[in-house]
């Protein structure tokens, strides 16, 4: 597994952030997302944290509790934003 090492703000890093974000959304956990990514669990968490820092708000609740309705709405909105467009 690779560690996240692209510089913040680079195109490669943005692609990695979106890929990790989409995988976490689709699997609903970082633990499951790492199975579909070539990154370690700490690297995926770091990539998501960097993305949250860039967008200016938390994308996920890390308390381990059930998702709040507000968080579910945010995740649904994010899913629509990152869904691949039909070509």
Buried (B, 14 or more C-beta within 10 A) or exposed (E): EEEBEBEEEEEEBBEBBBBBBBBBBEBEEBEEBBEBBEBBBEBBBBBBBBBBEEEEEEBBBEEEEEBEEEBEEBBEEBEEEEEEEEE
